[in-house]
Amino acid sequence: MSQASDQSLAPIVLVDGSSYLFRAYHALPPLMNKQGMATGAAKGVINMMRSLLLNYPQSPVIVVFDAKGDTFRNEIYDQYKANRPPMPDDLREQIEPIHQMIKAMGLPLIMESGVEADDVIGTLALECTNLGRDCVISTGDKDMAQLVTEHVTLLNTMKNELLDVDGVKEKYGFGPEYMIDYLGLMGDKVDNIPGVPGVGDKTATGLIQGLGSIKNIYENLDKVKDLAFRGAKTMAKKLEANQELAELSYVLATIKCDVKLEKNVLEFTHQPQDDAALLALFQQMEFKGWIKSLSEQMQANGQTVEIASEDIAITRGQIHDSEMVEVLLEHCETVHYEQIKDMQKLADVLYNIKQHKKMAVDFVFSKAHYLNNHLLAISLSSEAGTAFTICFDHELYKDELLIEQEVIEQLKPLFERYDIKKTVADLKQTLHYLSRQNIKPSNIANDISIQSFVFNSTIKRDKSLDKHFSVLSVDNLIRVYGSNIEESYFPKTYAEIAGKFGKKQLTWSQLEFDVMVDYLSARADYILRLGEFFETQLKQTGELFNVYQSIELPLVPALAQIEQNGAYLDVNLVNQLTHDFTTRMKEYELRAFELAGSEFNIDSPKQIGEVLFEKLEIPVIKKTPTGQPSTAEEVLVELSKEYELPDLILKYRHLKKLVSTYTQSLPLMVDTKTQMIHTSYHQNGAQTGRLSSTEPNLQNIPIRSEEGRAIRKAFCARPGYKIVAADYSQIELRIMTHLCADTNLLYAFNNGLDVHKSTAAEVFGVPLDEVTNDQRRSAKAINFGLIYGMSAFGLAAQLDISRSDAKVYVESYFEKYPEVKRYMDQTKMQANEDGFVETIMGRRLYLPDINSNKGMLKAAAERTAINAPMQGSAADIIKLAMNDVQYWLKKEDIQANLIMQVHDELVFEVKEEELDRLISGVKIRMQSAASLSVPLIVDVGVGDNWDEAH
């Protein structure tokens, strides 16, 4: 069949280019080329056009944009679209290149002055209807629903929504013939169409469903009160008072379908694509993936390609962030997802994996602790668009399940083969399972959660996802980095197949099997794509790839081993602490009642406020945002200097937090098989790269209070063992000294001086041997405070001195340590230019608010800019140390286990006869983890429990 005859049967596609333009602009991040020109909207529009052409290969496509200037509607109503803000400059500059690219693609482009794109599309659509020719309008504008007929349908590519006459009725509750009435009644805030005041979506729908058109509604106002929508009884008066507005709005909302055009709809035909012009435009916009594919196509056709050598050499593995959509779109329209039901099919899939030399694997586990969960399913993919799922546990489909151990036996050789590159979503969880199966995997090169965290630790959650989705989940990563992909290509989330999170959400065993297989297979497919994307992105900046490859990836098995090691807990001691703490809480409570003169709820901030500030008339020193007297901790701390009751409340709160967070819950976390506590460590828990832990949170056990240290005593060595705690001394201050290269600080650290005492001598102008304890305390507060961007105000509060005295301290400090001030000023300036700061090892922390016009946000970002390189470098250093230590322990077969990591400290359980060997080996490895201009010092303690060793 000829192309002409094919096109005579295919629907005509009318593209609302202006709708595409704004949707692309708001969907994409602010991409730019090297000349500083914005390119994101152009990338999005052309990508949507390319996808549309793929989906409608035989259809004539006509693209319509709004022309500059006012339209006839402005003559009817001078406030029409008056509220719209001016078009952003970075969008305006992309319009002409977009037009040029569409024309170079050979597509007819129409802009008609005096009317809107909607009117041109309406005119062409009516022509199609009159000709009996099918027509598809591609738009995101609901106003276009008035054009739908038996021949005209609406296509919203973002939502994969195709609306015919029945579809409009189902979506809006009435047919296309009433859409103008609906808009006339309700108005349109975007276009400043007034509508009838007080009429919203539900009211407009109720009026139309009850009485029909605006004309009929006004002819039957007496019947409005009997309609079944809220406010119907008083609506007739509002309608009567605003009849002119309703009729005006009807006119403004009506799409004009008789625009005089130079050609009729059949005369707007495709022209041959101008490859050279299109290639030049792609080069200008720096769309490198498209440059490569188009240049290769031109060369294959014998065309001369004029392109810079650096561009023609680009491969798919060297794409930039703006090219993410191409990786994700590959084969999206032809995905093949399948369940593996028999061992022969599994063998075929595994053979295919061997040929591709790569695989993404996604293990699905039951919701249980990593030591006790069981495997529900495995999904595999070795090429984009193809994936397979094997299920092991489903109540409704037991006959279709394979046996887990038989499958794992077949998978084991692939996991252990180095020549097959593996990609996963959660490597640590994977390693726990493989360890139970006695599988020692090799070449797991990509862990997308860690890769994405290294790539950008400040990533936000996409607005389409709720709080249950992690920012580093497959679902969020696809939506953030593929933000201009059509929604229809996104793999479905669990919430979409099982319902919203909550009690009503379907369980695993309630899901339709085919739906579940598609869901799990899509995950493996996109894990593979994301892994390849992040690998190439990290390689763009070698430092980031080094952070991932040399620090984070080797840390995963180290952390998995620490988690499996566990820590022994003296449950009897913890239970005794619960008893002691609750007894003391009761004593504090009774004494509080005595001071208050009556009983009150000591857990109620409101009642505490009433007792303190109304009954006892203690002065209010701070109020909440709602104007109530504050009973926050810092307020009670200040009041406790003069009054006993606030001090009792603070002590009560401290004990209650310890009981609820630790002493009651810790015994419940002891594993019944190992009799140990196995916490969970998270490499992506803090934006600076610091590790965090949960169940229990070891990082937050207080060390400065006697009660907190009592809890640490419960983490004990077993008989024949000792606890060793190795802690970096003043590591962040040493890193700051390395970064700023201040002469005085370098001298102090390199000569083994007490740096706080040395600082006090400099700041207060006294000999080193005459520095008092108070002066040293003040100097220590300055040293560490500056790392965290503390102001003179904060220092004054910490030292309990006047703000003017604190200001003098800070000024004096910077006089004695000028390089510190220079470093801080330079760091803030560089952060303003780059939008990020880096650690010594090259880890980046992006600062979205560094150029904010809101003073508080900008100041907070600048404080982060100063602190992050130090805190992040400290995190990198201890991770490197952990990798080295763990390797050494395993290689030398030392009878010792690394059982905890907390901030700058590593905690070990070691056989007593191995004690000296462990201490010397650990100190050497921790102190040589990084090469700084000052020595890294490690303090080591030994004891029968964690508190004694620290």
Secondary structure, DSSP 8 states (H G I E B T S, - for coil): --HHHHHHHS-EEEEEHHHHHHHHHHHS---B-TTS-B-HHHHHHHHHHHHHHHHSTTS-EEEE---SS-BHHHHH-TTTTTTS----HHHHHHHHHHHHHHHHTT--EE--TBS-HHHHHHHHHHHHHHHT--EEEE-S-GGGGGG--SSEEEEETTTTEEE-HHHHHHHHSS-GGGHHHHHHHH-BTTTTB---TT--HHHHHHHHHHH-SHHHHHHTGGGGGGSSSTTHHHHHHHHHHTHHHHHHHHHHHS-------SS-GGG-------HHHHHHHHHHHT-HHHHHHHHHHHHHTT------HHHHT--GGG--GGGHHHHHHTTGGG-EEEE--SHHHHHHHHHHHHHHTEEEEEEEE-SS-TTT--EEEEEEEEETTEEEEEE---GGGGGG---HHHHHHHHHHHHH-TTSEEEES-HHHHHHHHHHTT-----EEEEHHHHHHHH-TT----TTS-TTS-TTSHHHHHHHHTTTS-GGGS---HHHHH-SSSTTS--GGGS-HHHHHHHHHHHHHHHHHHHHHHHHHHHHSHHHHHIIIIIIHHHHHHHHHHHHH-EEB-HHHHHHHHHHHHHHHHHHHHHHHHHHTS---TT-HHHHHIIIIIIS------B-TTS-B---HHHHHHHTTT-HHHHHHHHHHHHHHHIIIIITTGGGGB-TTT-EE--EEETTSSTTS--EEESS-GGGS-SSSHHHHHHHHTBB--TTEEEEEEEESSHHHHHHHHHH--HHHHHHHHTT--HHHHHHHHHHT--GGG--HHHHHHHHHHHHHHHTT--HHHHHHHHT--HHHHHHHHHHHHHH-HHHHHHHHHHHHHHHHHSEEE-TT--EEE-TTTT-SSHHHHHHHHHHHHHHHHHHHHHHHHHHHHHHHHHHHHHHT-SEEEEEEETTEEEEEEEGGGHHHHHHHHHHHHHTSS--SS---EEEEEESBHHHH-
